[in-house]
């Protein structure tokens, strides 16, 4: 799993719900994309994309 997230930024994602490494890497890449799109300047460091199952939930949390 370390190969998907060498910096450990997305270590909160639980790999046990993924069937294989490709699915886990996809989930990490999704969270990276959400962060880059909705919080590129890291204005909301306390809002972690790994805490959300959907982009809608993550985006809504940033609005609060």
PDBQT receptor file of N, H, CA, C and O in Angstrom, charges set to zero:
ATOM      1  N   UNK A   1       0.822  -1.190   0.000  1.00  0.00    +0.000 N 
ATOM      2  CA  UNK A   1       0.000   0.000   0.000  1.00  0.00    +0.000 C 
ATOM      3  C   UNK A   1       0.873   1.264   0.000  1.00  0.00    +0.000 C 
ATOM      4  O   UNK A   1       0.469   2.318  -0.491  1.00  0.00    +0.000 OA
ATOM      5  N   UNK A   2       2.057   1.127   0.555  1.00  0.00    +0.000 N 
ATOM      6  H   UNK A   2       2.385   0.271   0.953  1.00  0.00    +0.000 HD
ATOM      7  CA  UNK A   2       2.979   2.253   0.617  1.00  0.00    +0.000 C 
ATOM      8  C   UNK A   2       3.306   2.769  -0.783  1.00  0.00    +0.000 C 
ATOM      9  O   UNK A   2       3.539   3.964  -0.965  1.00  0.00    +0.000 OA
ATOM     10  N   UNK A   3       3.325   1.873  -1.772  1.00  0.00    +0.000 N 
ATOM     11  H   UNK A   3       3.136   0.902  -1.624  1.00  0.00    +0.000 HD
ATOM     12  CA  UNK A   3       3.654   2.286  -3.128  1.00  0.00    +0.000 C 
ATOM     13  C   UNK A   3       2.588   3.191  -3.732  1.00  0.00    +0.000 C 
ATOM     14  O   UNK A   3       2.877   3.949  -4.658  1.00  0.00    +0.000 OA
ATOM     15  N   UNK A   4       1.370   3.123  -3.225  1.00  0.00    +0.000 N 
ATOM     16  H   UNK A   4       1.136   2.507  -2.473  1.00  0.00    +0.000 HD
ATOM     17  CA  UNK A   4       0.286   3.973  -3.719  1.00  0.00    +0.000 C 
ATOM     18  C   UNK A   4       0.311   5.346  -3.065  1.00  0.00    +0.000 C 
ATOM     19  O   UNK A   4      -0.182   6.322  -3.632  1.00  0.00    +0.000 OA
ATOM     20  N   UNK A   5       0.885   5.417  -1.876  1.00  0.00    +0.000 N 
ATOM     21  H   UNK A   5       1.285   4.625  -1.416  1.00  0.00    +0.000 HD
ATOM     22  CA  UNK A   5       0.878   6.651  -1.091  1.00  0.00    +0.000 C 
ATOM     23  C   UNK A   5       2.207   6.763  -0.330  1.00  0.00    +0.000 C 
ATOM     24  O   UNK A   5       2.256   6.613   0.891  1.00  0.00    +0.000 OA
ATOM     25  N   UNK A   6       3.252   7.024  -1.065  1.00  0.00    +0.000 N 
ATOM     26  H   UNK A   6       3.212   7.147  -2.056  1.00  0.00    +0.000 HD
ATOM     27  CA  UNK A   6       4.598   7.028  -0.490  1.00  0.00    +0.000 C 
ATOM     28  C   UNK A   6       4.758   8.039   0.647  1.00  0.00    +0.000 C 
ATOM     29  O   UNK A   6       5.522   7.802   1.583  1.00  0.00    +0.000 OA
ATOM     30  N   UNK A   7       4.044   9.157   0.571  1.00  0.00    +0.000 N 
ATOM     31  H   UNK A   7       3.424   9.349  -0.189  1.00  0.00    +0.000 HD
ATOM     32  CA  UNK A   7       4.158  10.199   1.595  1.00  0.00    +0.000 C 
ATOM     33  C   UNK A   7       3.282   9.917   2.810  1.00  0.00    +0.000 C 
ATOM     34  O   UNK A   7       3.448  10.552   3.852  1.00  0.00    +0.000 OA
ATOM     35  N   UNK A   8       2.369   8.989   2.692  1.00  0.00    +0.000 N 
ATOM     36  H   UNK A   8       2.234   8.473   1.846  1.00  0.00    +0.000 HD
ATOM     37  CA  UNK A   8       1.487   8.651   3.805  1.00  0.00    +0.000 C 
ATOM     38  C   UNK A   8       0.367   9.650   4.054  1.00  0.00    +0.000 C 
ATOM     39  O   UNK A   8      -0.255   9.628   5.116  1.00  0.00    +0.000 OA
ATOM     40  N   UNK A   9       0.101  10.525   3.087  1.00  0.00    +0.000 N 
ATOM     41  H   UNK A   9       0.606  10.542   2.224  1.00  0.00    +0.000 HD
ATOM     42  CA  UNK A   9      -0.943  11.540   3.259  1.00  0.00    +0.000 C 
ATOM     43  C   UNK A   9      -2.346  10.944   3.298  1.00  0.00    +0.000 C 
ATOM     44  O   UNK A   9      -3.262  11.524   3.880  1.00  0.00    +0.000 OA
ATOM     45  N   UNK A  10      -2.501   9.794   2.679  1.00  0.00    +0.000 N 
ATOM     46  H   UNK A  10      -1.757   9.323   2.206  1.00  0.00    +0.000 HD
ATOM     47  CA  UNK A  10      -3.826   9.188   2.573  1.00  0.00    +0.000 C 
ATOM     48  C   UNK A  10      -3.881   7.862   3.333  1.00  0.00    +0.000 C 
ATOM     49  O   UNK A  10      -4.637   6.962   2.968  1.00  0.00    +0.000 OA
ATOM     50  N   UNK A  11      -3.094   7.752   4.367  1.00  0.00    +0.000 N 
ATOM     51  H   UNK A  11      -2.480   8.483   4.664  1.00  0.00    +0.000 HD
ATOM     52  CA  UNK A  11      -2.981   6.507   5.121  1.00  0.00    +0.000 C 
ATOM     53  C   UNK A  11      -4.258   6.172   5.907  1.00  0.00    +0.000 C 
ATOM     54  O   UNK A  11      -4.421   5.045   6.374  1.00  0.00    +0.000 OA
ATOM     55  N   UNK A  12      -5.149   7.141   6.050  1.00  0.00    +0.000 N 
ATOM     56  H   UNK A  12      -5.016   8.057   5.671  1.00  0.00    +0.000 HD
ATOM     57  CA  UNK A  12      -6.399   6.879   6.772  1.00  0.00    +0.000 C 
ATOM     58  C   UNK A  12      -7.363   6.013   5.968  1.00  0.00    +0.000 C 
ATOM     59  O   UNK A  12      -8.316   5.463   6.521  1.00  0.00    +0.000 OA
ATOM     60  N   UNK A  13      -7.117   5.889   4.662  1.00  0.00    +0.000 N 
ATOM     61  H   UNK A  13      -6.343   6.335   4.213  1.00  0.00    +0.000 HD
ATOM     62  CA  UNK A  13      -7.968   5.034   3.842  1.00  0.00    +0.000 C 
ATOM     63  C   UNK A  13      -7.751   3.583   4.247  1.00  0.00    +0.000 C 
ATOM     64  O   UNK A  13      -6.614   3.124   4.362  1.00  0.00    +0.000 OA
ATOM     65  N   UNK A  14      -8.829   2.879   4.459  1.00  0.00    +0.000 N 
ATOM     66  H   UNK A  14      -9.753   3.252   4.366  1.00  0.00    +0.000 HD
ATOM     67  CA  UNK A  14      -8.752   1.490   4.885  1.00  0.00    +0.000 C 
ATOM     68  C   UNK A  14      -8.632   0.575   3.663  1.00  0.00    +0.000 C 
ATOM     69  O   UNK A  14      -9.586   0.447   2.896  1.00  0.00    +0.000 OA
ATOM     70  N   UNK A  15      -7.493  -0.051   3.476  1.00  0.00    +0.000 N 
ATOM     71  H   UNK A  15      -6.717   0.053   4.098  1.00  0.00    +0.000 HD
ATOM     72  CA  UNK A  15      -7.317  -0.906   2.297  1.00  0.00    +0.000 C 
ATOM     73  C   UNK A  15      -8.113  -2.212   2.367  1.00  0.00    +0.000 C 
ATOM     74  O   UNK A  15      -8.231  -2.910   1.359  1.00  0.00    +0.000 OA
ATOM     75  N   UNK A  16      -8.648  -2.548   3.513  1.00  0.00    +0.000 N 
ATOM     76  H   UNK A  16      -8.552  -1.981   4.332  1.00  0.00    +0.000 HD
ATOM     77  CA  UNK A  16      -9.349  -3.827   3.651  1.00  0.00    +0.000 C 
ATOM     78  C   UNK A  16     -10.645  -3.890   2.842  1.00  0.00    +0.000 C 
ATOM     79  O   UNK A  16     -11.126  -4.982   2.540  1.00  0.00    +0.000 OA
ATOM     80  N   UNK A  17     -11.213  -2.745   2.488  1.00  0.00    +0.000 N 
ATOM     81  H   UNK A  17     -10.822  -1.858   2.734  1.00  0.00    +0.000 HD
ATOM     82  CA  UNK A  17     -12.442  -2.780   1.702  1.00  0.00    +0.000 C 
ATOM     83  C   UNK A  17     -12.175  -2.856   0.198  1.00  0.00    +0.000 C 
ATOM     84  O   UNK A  17     -13.110  -2.919  -0.600  1.00  0.00    +0.000 OA
ATOM     85  N   UNK A  18     -10.910  -2.849  -0.180  1.00  0.00    +0.000 N 
ATOM     86  H   UNK A  18     -10.150  -2.798   0.468  1.00  0.00    +0.000 HD
ATOM     87  CA  UNK A  18     -10.541  -2.975  -1.588  1.00  0.00    +0.000 C 
ATOM     88  C   UNK A  18     -10.140  -4.423  -1.873  1.00  0.00    +0.000 C 
ATOM     89  O   UNK A  18      -9.498  -5.069  -1.045  1.00  0.00    +0.000 OA
ATOM     90  N   UNK A  19     -10.516  -4.918  -3.026  1.00  0.00    +0.000 N 
ATOM     91  H   UNK A  19     -11.038  -4.394  -3.699  1.00  0.00    +0.000 HD
ATOM     92  CA  UNK A  19     -10.201  -6.295  -3.391  1.00  0.00    +0.000 C 
ATOM     93  C   UNK A  19      -8.745  -6.479  -3.803  1.00  0.00    +0.000 C 
ATOM     94  O   UNK A  19      -8.184  -7.567  -3.669  1.00  0.00    +0.000 OA
ATOM     95  N   UNK A  20      -8.139  -5.401  -4.307  1.00  0.00    +0.000 N 
ATOM     96  H   UNK A  20      -8.595  -4.518  -4.416  1.00  0.00    +0.000 HD
ATOM     97  CA  UNK A  20      -6.762  -5.529  -4.771  1.00  0.00    +0.000 C 
ATOM     98  C   UNK A  20      -6.069  -4.163  -4.746  1.00  0.00    +0.000 C 
ATOM     99  O   UNK A  20      -6.680  -3.141  -4.435  1.00  0.00    +0.000 OA
ATOM    100  N   UNK A  21      -4.810  -4.179  -5.075  1.00  0.00    +0.000 N 
ATOM    101  H   UNK A  21      -4.314  -5.010  -5.328  1.00  0.00    +0.000 HD
ATOM    102  CA  UNK A  21      -3.993  -2.973  -5.048  1.00  0.00    +0.000 C 
ATOM    103  C   UNK A  21      -4.481  -1.924  -6.046  1.00  0.00    +0.000 C 
ATOM    104  O   UNK A  21      -4.391  -0.726  -5.778  1.00  0.00    +0.000 OA
ATOM    105  N   UNK A  22      -4.986  -2.358  -7.174  1.00  0.00    +0.000 N 
ATOM    106  H   UNK A  22      -5.058  -3.331  -7.392  1.00  0.00    +0.000 HD
ATOM    107  CA  UNK A  22      -5.478  -1.418  -8.194  1.00  0.00    +0.000 C 
ATOM    108  C   UNK A  22      -6.664  -0.620  -7.657  1.00  0.00    +0.000 C 
ATOM    109  O   UNK A  22      -6.742   0.590  -7.871  1.00  0.00    +0.000 OA
ATOM    110  N   UNK A  23      -7.585  -1.285  -6.963  1.00  0.00    +0.000 N 
ATOM    111  H   UNK A  23      -7.522  -2.268  -6.790  1.00  0.00    +0.000 HD
ATOM    112  CA  UNK A  23      -8.729  -0.578  -6.383  1.00  0.00    +0.000 C 
ATOM    113  C   UNK A  23      -8.282   0.407  -5.308  1.00  0.00    +0.000 C 
ATOM    114  O   UNK A  23      -8.796   1.522  -5.223  1.00  0.00    +0.000 OA
ATOM    115  N   UNK A  24      -7.326  -0.012  -4.493  1.00  0.00    +0.000 N 
ATOM    116  H   UNK A  24      -6.909  -0.918  -4.562  1.00  0.00    +0.000 HD
ATOM    117  CA  UNK A  24      -6.823   0.875  -3.437  1.00  0.00    +0.000 C 
ATOM    118  C   UNK A  24      -6.149   2.097  -4.058  1.00  0.00    +0.000 C 
ATOM    119  O   UNK A  24      -6.371   3.223  -3.614  1.00  0.00    +0.000 OA
ATOM    120  N   UNK A  25      -5.338   1.877  -5.067  1.00  0.00    +0.000 N 
ATOM    121  H   UNK A  25      -5.157   0.962  -5.427  1.00  0.00    +0.000 HD
ATOM    122  CA  UNK A  25      -4.665   2.994  -5.736  1.00  0.00    +0.000 C 
ATOM    123  C   UNK A  25      -5.687   3.950  -6.345  1.00  0.00    +0.000 C 
ATOM    124  O   UNK A  25      -5.499   5.166  -6.315  1.00  0.00    +0.000 OA
ATOM    125  N   UNK A  26      -6.757   3.405  -6.894  1.00  0.00    +0.000 N 
ATOM    126  H   UNK A  26      -6.909   2.417  -6.919  1.00  0.00    +0.000 HD
ATOM    127  CA  UNK A  26      -7.820   4.237  -7.454  1.00  0.00    +0.000 C 
ATOM    128  C   UNK A  26      -8.442   5.117  -6.365  1.00  0.00    +0.000 C 
ATOM    129  O   UNK A  26      -8.692   6.301  -6.590  1.00  0.00    +0.000 OA
ATOM    130  N   UNK A  27      -8.691   4.543  -5.194  1.00  0.00    +0.000 N 
ATOM    131  H   UNK A  27      -8.489   3.581  -5.010  1.00  0.00    +0.000 HD
ATOM    132  CA  UNK A  27      -9.267   5.313  -4.089  1.00  0.00    +0.000 C 
ATOM    133  C   UNK A  27      -8.317   6.426  -3.637  1.00  0.00    +0.000 C 
ATOM    134  O   UNK A  27      -8.761   7.539  -3.357  1.00  0.00    +0.000 OA
ATOM    135  N   UNK A  28      -7.020   6.135  -3.563  1.00  0.00    +0.000 N 
ATOM    136  H   UNK A  28      -6.659   5.231  -3.790  1.00  0.00    +0.000 HD
ATOM    137  CA  UNK A  28      -6.027   7.152  -3.202  1.00  0.00    +0.000 C 
ATOM    138  C   UNK A  28      -6.023   8.254  -4.252  1.00  0.00    +0.000 C 
ATOM    139  O   UNK A  28      -6.016   9.437  -3.911  1.00  0.00    +0.000 OA
ATOM    140  N   UNK A  29      -6.026   7.878  -5.520  1.00  0.00    +0.000 N 
ATOM    141  H   UNK A  29      -6.031   6.917  -5.797  1.00  0.00    +0.000 HD
ATOM    142  CA  UNK A  29      -6.011   8.865  -6.597  1.00  0.00    +0.000 C 
ATOM    143  C   UNK A  29      -7.273   9.726  -6.606  1.00  0.00    +0.000 C 
ATOM    144  O   UNK A  29      -7.213  10.913  -6.925  1.00  0.00    +0.000 OA
ATOM    145  N   UNK A  30      -8.406   9.135  -6.258  1.00  0.00    +0.000 N 
ATOM    146  H   UNK A  30      -8.455   8.171  -5.998  1.00  0.00    +0.000 HD
ATOM    147  CA  UNK A  30      -9.639   9.927  -6.153  1.00  0.00    +0.000 C 
ATOM    148  C   UNK A  30      -9.489  11.005  -5.081  1.00  0.00    +0.000 C 
ATOM    149  O   UNK A  30      -9.817  12.169  -5.311  1.00  0.00    +0.000 OA
ATOM    150  N   UNK A  31      -8.991  10.610  -3.910  1.00  0.00    +0.000 N 
ATOM    151  H   UNK A  31      -8.724   9.664  -3.723  1.00  0.00    +0.000 HD
ATOM    152  CA  UNK A  31      -8.836  11.572  -2.807  1.00  0.00    +0.000 C 
ATOM    153  C   UNK A  31      -7.849  12.674  -3.188  1.00  0.00    +0.000 C 
ATOM    154  O   UNK A  31      -8.051  13.836  -2.835  1.00  0.00    +0.000 OA
ATOM    155  N   UNK A  32      -6.802  12.322  -3.895  1.00  0.00    +0.000 N 
ATOM    156  H   UNK A  32      -6.638  11.379  -4.182  1.00  0.00    +0.000 HD
ATOM    157  CA  UNK A  32      -5.842  13.333  -4.367  1.00  0.00    +0.000 C 
ATOM    158  C   UNK A  32      -6.521  14.314  -5.318  1.00  0.00    +0.000 C 
ATOM    159  O   UNK A  32      -6.305  15.523  -5.237  1.00  0.00    +0.000 OA
ATOM    160  N   UNK A  33      -7.344  13.782  -6.219  1.00  0.00    +0.000 N 
ATOM    161  H   UNK A  33      -7.520  12.799  -6.284  1.00  0.00    +0.000 HD
ATOM    162  CA  UNK A  33      -8.050  14.636  -7.186  1.00  0.00    +0.000 C 
ATOM    163  C   UNK A  33      -9.027  15.560  -6.478  1.00  0.00    +0.000 C 
ATOM    164  O   UNK A  33      -9.128  16.738  -6.821  1.00  0.00    +0.000 OA
ATOM    165  N   UNK A  34      -9.753  15.030  -5.483  1.00  0.00    +0.000 N 
ATOM    166  H   UNK A  34      -9.671  14.073  -5.205  1.00  0.00    +0.000 HD
ATOM    167  CA  UNK A  34     -10.687  15.873  -4.721  1.00  0.00    +0.000 C 
ATOM    168  C   UNK A  34      -9.932  17.013  -4.057  1.00  0.00    +0.000 C 
ATOM    169  O   UNK A  34     -10.348  18.170  -4.133  1.00  0.00    +0.000 OA
ATOM    170  N   UNK A  35      -8.834  16.689  -3.412  1.00  0.00    +0.000 N 
ATOM    171  H   UNK A  35      -8.496  15.750  -3.351  1.00  0.00    +0.000 HD
ATOM    172  CA  UNK A  35      -8.035  17.693  -2.697  1.00  0.00    +0.000 C 
ATOM    173  C   UNK A  35      -7.517  18.741  -3.679  1.00  0.00    +0.000 C 
ATOM    174  O   UNK A  35      -7.598  19.939  -3.407  1.00  0.00    +0.000 OA
ATOM    175  N   UNK A  36      -6.989  18.300  -4.812  1.00  0.00    +0.000 N 
ATOM    176  H   UNK A  36      -6.923  17.327  -5.033  1.00  0.00    +0.000 HD
ATOM    177  CA  UNK A  36      -6.440  19.227  -5.804  1.00  0.00    +0.000 C 
ATOM    178  C   UNK A  36      -7.513  20.116  -6.411  1.00  0.00    +0.000 C 
ATOM    179  O   UNK A  36      -7.249  21.280  -6.714  1.00  0.00    +0.000 OA
ATOM    180  N   UNK A  37      -8.708  19.593  -6.592  1.00  0.00    +0.000 N 
ATOM    181  H   UNK A  37      -8.922  18.648  -6.346  1.00  0.00    +0.000 HD
ATOM    182  CA  UNK A  37      -9.775  20.379  -7.201  1.00  0.00    +0.000 C 
ATOM    183  C   UNK A  37     -10.419  21.358  -6.220  1.00  0.00    +0.000 C 
ATOM    184  O   UNK A  37     -10.643  22.520  -6.559  1.00  0.00    +0.000 OA
ATOM    185  N   UNK A  38     -10.715  20.896  -5.015  1.00  0.00    +0.000 N 
ATOM    186  H   UNK A  38     -10.534  19.952  -4.740  1.00  0.00    +0.000 HD
ATOM    187  CA  UNK A  38     -11.503  21.711  -4.087  1.00  0.00    +0.000 C 
ATOM    188  C   UNK A  38     -10.689  22.427  -3.011  1.00  0.00    +0.000 C 
ATOM    189  O   UNK A  38     -11.195  23.355  -2.381  1.00  0.00    +0.000 OA
ATOM    190  N   UNK A  39      -9.460  22.024  -2.792  1.00  0.00    +0.000 N 
ATOM    191  H   UNK A  39      -9.049  21.270  -3.304  1.00  0.00    +0.000 HD
ATOM    192  CA  UNK A  39      -8.629  22.682  -1.776  1.00  0.00    +0.000 C 
ATOM    193  C   UNK A  39      -7.161  22.682  -2.200  1.00  0.00    +0.000 C 
ATOM    194  O   UNK A  39      -6.307  22.167  -1.478  1.00  0.00    +0.000 OA
ATOM    195  N   UNK A  40      -6.862  23.260  -3.371  1.00  0.00    +0.000 N 
ATOM    196  H   UNK A  40      -7.556  23.679  -3.957  1.00  0.00    +0.000 HD
ATOM    197  CA  UNK A  40      -5.490  23.204  -3.885  1.00  0.00    +0.000 C 
ATOM    198  C   UNK A  40      -4.480  23.975  -3.028  1.00  0.00    +0.000 C 
ATOM    199  O   UNK A  40      -3.292  23.650  -3.031  1.00  0.00    +0.000 OA
ATOM    200  N   UNK A  41      -4.937  24.978  -2.308  1.00  0.00    +0.000 N 
ATOM    201  H   UNK A  41      -5.902  25.242  -2.306  1.00  0.00    +0.000 HD
ATOM    202  CA  UNK A  41      -4.027  25.785  -1.489  1.00  0.00    +0.000 C 
ATOM    203  C   UNK A  41      -4.000  25.346  -0.029  1.00  0.00    +0.000 C 
ATOM    204  O   UNK A  41      -3.407  26.013   0.819  1.00  0.00    +0.000 OA
ATOM    205  N   UNK A  42      -4.645  24.224   0.251  1.00  0.00    +0.000 N 
ATOM    206  H   UNK A  42      -5.127  23.683  -0.438  1.00  0.00    +0.000 HD
ATOM    207  CA  UNK A  42      -4.695  23.656   1.605  1.00  0.00    +0.000 C 
ATOM    208  C   UNK A  42      -5.221  24.663   2.624  1.00  0.00    +0.000 C 
ATOM    209  O   UNK A  42      -4.664  24.823   3.710  1.00  0.00    +0.000 OA
ATOM    210  N   UNK A  43      -6.297  25.330   2.250  1.00  0.00    +0.000 N 
ATOM    211  H   UNK A  43      -6.749  25.200   1.368  1.00  0.00    +0.000 HD
ATOM    212  CA  UNK A  43      -6.933  26.302   3.141  1.00  0.00    +0.000 C 
ATOM    213  C   UNK A  43      -7.716  25.625   4.258  1.00  0.00    +0.000 C 
ATOM    214  O   UNK A  43      -8.037  26.254   5.266  1.00  0.00    +0.000 OA
ATOM    215  N   UNK A  44      -8.020  24.355   4.079  1.00  0.00    +0.000 N 
ATOM    216  H   UNK A  44      -7.759  23.845   3.260  1.00  0.00    +0.000 HD
ATOM    217  CA  UNK A  44      -8.803  23.599   5.063  1.00  0.00    +0.000 C 
ATOM    218  C   UNK A  44      -8.038  22.340   5.477  1.00  0.00    +0.000 C 
ATOM    219  O   UNK A  44      -8.469  21.230   5.162  1.00  0.00    +0.000 OA
ATOM    220  N   UNK A  45      -6.924  22.492   6.167  1.00  0.00    +0.000 N 
ATOM    221  H   UNK A  45      -6.574  23.393   6.422  1.00  0.00    +0.000 HD
ATOM    222  CA  UNK A  45      -6.103  21.322   6.514  1.00  0.00    +0.000 C 
ATOM    223  C   UNK A  45      -6.804  20.338   7.447  1.00  0.00    +0.000 C 
ATOM    224  O   UNK A  45      -6.430  19.167   7.507  1.00  0.00    +0.000 OA
ATOM    225  N   UNK A  46      -7.812  20.803   8.169  1.00  0.00    +0.000 N 
ATOM    226  H   UNK A  46      -8.116  21.755   8.120  1.00  0.00    +0.000 HD
ATOM    227  CA  UNK A  46      -8.504  19.905   9.097  1.00  0.00    +0.000 C 
ATOM    228  C   UNK A  46      -9.548  19.029   8.391  1.00  0.00    +0.000 C 
ATOM    229  O   UNK A  46     -10.067  18.084   8.986  1.00  0.00    +0.000 OA
ATOM    230  N   UNK A  47      -9.853  19.339   7.137  1.00  0.00    +0.000 N 
ATOM    231  H   UNK A  47      -9.431  20.107   6.654  1.00  0.00    +0.000 HD
ATOM    232  CA  UNK A  47     -10.818  18.539   6.374  1.00  0.00    +0.000 C 
ATOM    233  C   UNK A  47     -10.030  17.562   5.501  1.00  0.00    +0.000 C 
ATOM    234  O   UNK A  47      -9.422  17.951   4.504  1.00  0.00    +0.000 OA
ATOM    235  N   UNK A  48     -10.052  16.316   5.885  1.00  0.00    +0.000 N 
ATOM    236  H   UNK A  48     -10.547  16.000   6.695  1.00  0.00    +0.000 HD
ATOM    237  CA  UNK A  48      -9.283  15.267   5.213  1.00  0.00    +0.000 C 
ATOM    238  C   UNK A  48     -10.183  14.521   4.231  1.00  0.00    +0.000 C 
ATOM    239  O   UNK A  48     -11.219  13.995   4.639  1.00  0.00    +0.000 OA
ATOM    240  N   UNK A  49      -9.817  14.460   2.948  1.00  0.00    +0.000 N 
ATOM    241  H   UNK A  49      -8.975  14.887   2.618  1.00  0.00    +0.000 HD
ATOM    242  CA  UNK A  49     -10.663  13.759   1.980  1.00  0.00    +0.000 C 
ATOM    243  C   UNK A  49     -10.832  12.270   2.299  1.00  0.00    +0.000 C 
ATOM    244  O   UNK A  49     -11.781  11.645   1.827  1.00  0.00    +0.000 OA
ATOM    245  N   UNK A  50      -9.937  11.707   3.079  1.00  0.00    +0.000 N 
ATOM    246  H   UNK A  50      -9.166  12.215   3.462  1.00  0.00    +0.000 HD
ATOM    247  CA  UNK A  50     -10.046  10.282   3.443  1.00  0.00    +0.000 C 
ATOM    248  C   UNK A  50     -11.191  10.021   4.406  1.00  0.00    +0.000 C 
ATOM    249  O   UNK A  50     -11.599   8.874   4.588  1.00  0.00    +0.000 OA
ATOM    250  N   UNK A  51     -11.707  11.064   5.018  1.00  0.00    +0.000 N 
ATOM    251  H   UNK A  51     -11.375  11.995   4.871  1.00  0.00    +0.000 HD
ATOM    252  CA  UNK A  51     -12.820  10.913   5.957  1.00  0.00    +0.000 C 
ATOM    253  C   UNK A  51     -14.175  10.840   5.257  1.00  0.00    +0.000 C 
ATOM    254  O   UNK A  51     -15.203  10.671   5.912  1.00  0.00    +0.000 OA
ATOM    255  N   UNK A  52     -14.181  10.966   3.938  1.00  0.00    +0.000 N 
ATOM    256  H   UNK A  52     -13.345  11.104   3.406  1.00  0.00    +0.000 HD
ATOM    257  CA  UNK A  52     -15.436  11.032   3.183  1.00  0.00    +0.000 C 
ATOM    258  C   UNK A  52     -15.489   9.960   2.114  1.00  0.00    +0.000 C 
ATOM    259  O   UNK A  52     -14.478   9.641   1.488  1.00  0.00    +0.000 OA
ATOM    260  N   UNK A  53     -16.663   9.410   1.912  1.00  0.00    +0.000 N 
ATOM    261  H   UNK A  53     -17.484   9.669   2.420  1.00  0.00    +0.000 HD
ATOM    262  CA  UNK A  53     -16.834   8.344   0.928  1.00  0.00    +0.000 C 
ATOM    263  C   UNK A  53     -17.208   8.869  -0.454  1.00  0.00    +0.000 C 
ATOM    264  O   UNK A  53     -17.112   8.145  -1.445  1.00  0.00    +0.000 OA
ATOM    265  N   UNK A  54     -17.635  10.132  -0.517  1.00  0.00    +0.000 N 
ATOM    266  H   UNK A  54     -17.713  10.720   0.288  1.00  0.00    +0.000 HD
ATOM    267  CA  UNK A  54     -17.997  10.687  -1.826  1.00  0.00    +0.000 C 
ATOM    268  C   UNK A  54     -17.462  12.105  -1.958  1.00  0.00    +0.000 C 
ATOM    269  O   UNK A  54     -17.238  12.803  -0.970  1.00  0.00    +0.000 OA
ATOM    270  N   UNK A  55     -17.266  12.505  -3.195  1.00  0.00    +0.000 N 
ATOM    271  H   UNK A  55     -17.448  11.938  -3.998  1.00  0.00    +0.000 HD
ATOM    272  CA  UNK A  55     -16.781  13.855  -3.465  1.00  0.00    +0.000 C 
ATOM    273  C   UNK A  55     -17.799  14.894  -3.001  1.00  0.00    +0.000 C 
ATOM    274  O   UNK A  55     -17.428  15.986  -2.571  1.00  0.00    +0.000 OA
ATOM    275  N   UNK A  56     -19.073  14.551  -3.091  1.00  0.00    +0.000 N 
ATOM    276  H   UNK A  56     -19.374  13.664  -3.441  1.00  0.00    +0.000 HD
ATOM    277  CA  UNK A  56     -20.112  15.482  -2.652  1.00  0.00    +0.000 C 
ATOM    278  C   UNK A  56     -20.005  15.758  -1.154  1.00  0.00    +0.000 C 
ATOM    279  O   UNK A  56     -20.104  16.903  -0.713  1.00  0.00    +0.000 OA
ATOM    280  N   UNK A  57     -19.801  14.694  -0.382  1.00  0.00    +0.000 N 
ATOM    281  H   UNK A  57     -19.720  13.764  -0.741  1.00  0.00    +0.000 HD
ATOM    282  CA  UNK A  57     -19.660  14.851   1.070  1.00  0.00    +0.000 C 
ATOM    283  C   UNK A  57     -18.425  15.677   1.420  1.00  0.00    +0.000 C 
ATOM    284  O   UNK A  57     -18.468  16.537   2.299  1.00  0.00    +0.000 OA
ATOM    285  N   UNK A  58     -17.339  15.407   0.729  1.00  0.00    +0.000 N 
ATOM    286  H   UNK A  58     -17.304  14.708   0.015  1.00  0.00    +0.000 HD
ATOM    287  CA  UNK A  58     -16.100  16.154   0.961  1.00  0.00    +0.000 C 
ATOM    288  C   UNK A  58     -16.292  17.636   0.616  1.00  0.00    +0.000 C 
ATOM    289  O   UNK A  58     -15.909  18.516   1.386  1.00  0.00    +0.000 OA
ATOM    290  N   UNK A  59     -16.876  17.892  -0.525  1.00  0.00    +0.000 N 
ATOM    291  H   UNK A  59     -17.187  17.177  -1.151  1.00  0.00    +0.000 HD
ATOM    292  CA  UNK A  59     -17.094  19.270  -0.973  1.00  0.00    +0.000 C 
ATOM    293  C   UNK A  59     -18.011  20.010  -0.002  1.00  0.00    +0.000 C 
ATOM    294  O   UNK A  59     -17.784  21.182   0.298  1.00  0.00    +0.000 OA
ATOM    295  N   UNK A  60     -19.033  19.335   0.483  1.00  0.00    +0.000 N 
ATOM    296  H   UNK A  60     -19.217  18.383   0.240  1.00  0.00    +0.000 HD
ATOM    297  CA  UNK A  60     -19.959  19.934   1.452  1.00  0.00    +0.000 C 
ATOM    298  C   UNK A  60     -19.234  20.271   2.757  1.00  0.00    +0.000 C 
ATOM    299  O   UNK A  60     -19.492  21.312   3.361  1.00  0.00    +0.000 OA
ATOM    300  N   UNK A  61     -18.346  19.407   3.181  1.00  0.00    +0.000 N 
ATOM    301  H   UNK A  61     -18.137  18.562   2.690  1.00  0.00    +0.000 HD
ATOM    302  CA  UNK A  61     -17.589  19.645   4.425  1.00  0.00    +0.000 C 
ATOM    303  C   UNK A  61     -16.687  20.877   4.282  1.00  0.00    +0.000 C 
ATOM    304  O   UNK A  61     -16.466  21.595   5.257  1.00  0.00    +0.000 OA
ATOM    305  N   UNK A  62     -16.183  21.117   3.112  1.00  0.00    +0.000 N 
ATOM    306  H   UNK A  62     -16.363  20.534   2.320  1.00  0.00    +0.000 HD
ATOM    307  CA  UNK A  62     -15.338  22.296   2.891  1.00  0.00    +0.000 C 
ATOM    308  C   UNK A  62     -16.141  23.599   2.979  1.00  0.00    +0.000 C 
ATOM    309  O   UNK A  62     -15.597  24.648   3.322  1.00  0.00    +0.000 OA
ATOM    310  N   UNK A  63     -17.416  23.522   2.672  1.00  0.00    +0.000 N 
ATOM    311  H   UNK A  63     -17.858  22.669   2.393  1.00  0.00    +0.000 HD
ATOM    312  CA  UNK A  63     -18.280  24.714   2.711  1.00  0.00    +0.000 C 
ATOM    313  C   UNK A  63     -18.633  25.119   4.137  1.00  0.00    +0.000 C 
ATOM    314  O   UNK A  63     -18.980  26.275   4.379  1.00  0.00    +0.000 OA
ATOM    315  N   UNK A  64     -18.551  24.189   5.082  1.00  0.00    +0.000 N 
ATOM    316  H   UNK A  64     -18.269  23.250   4.886  1.00  0.00    +0.000 HD
ATOM    317  CA  UNK A  64     -18.952  24.476   6.464  1.00  0.00    +0.000 C 
ATOM    318  C   UNK A  64     -17.988  25.380   7.157  1.00  0.00    +0.000 C 
ATOM    319  O   UNK A  64     -18.186  25.714   8.325  1.00  0.00    +0.000 OA
TER     320      UNK A  64
